[in-house]
Amino acid sequence: MSKVTELETLLKKDIMIELEESIEDLVSKVKKKNNDKALKEELKYMRDVQAYFDDVLVDIDKKILTEDDAEEILDALQDMKIENQEI
C-alpha cells in the first residue's frame, strides 16, 4: 500500500472521526464554561488541525500529495500517538 493511500485511510477512518468527536466535546464544554480561555484555545487548535487534515485530503484527491509528504505526515502522527500514550 502506498503511503498516500495509507494516510488517506487513516485520516478518513480514524483521525477525522476522532477530531470531530473531540471538537463536539469541546464545543459542549465551551458552552458550559464560556469564560474558559484554555478551552477556547484548545478548541481553536483542534479546528486548525482539522482544517490542516482537510487540506491534506484535498491534496490527496487532487493527486498532488507526494509519497514523501505522506510519509512525513504519517511519521508525525506516529510520534504524536507515542507522546499521547506516555502521558
Sequence and secondary structure as in RCSB ss.txt:
>XXXX:A:sequence
MSKVTELETLLKKDIMIELEESIEDLVSKVKKKNNDKALKEELKYMRDVQAYFDDVLVDIDKKILTEDDAEEILD
ALQDMKIENQEI
>XXXX:A:secstr
  HHHHHHHHIIIIIHHHHHHHHHHHHHHHHHSTT HHHHHHHHHHHHHHHHHHHHHHHHHTT   HHHHHHHHH
HHHHHHHHHHH 
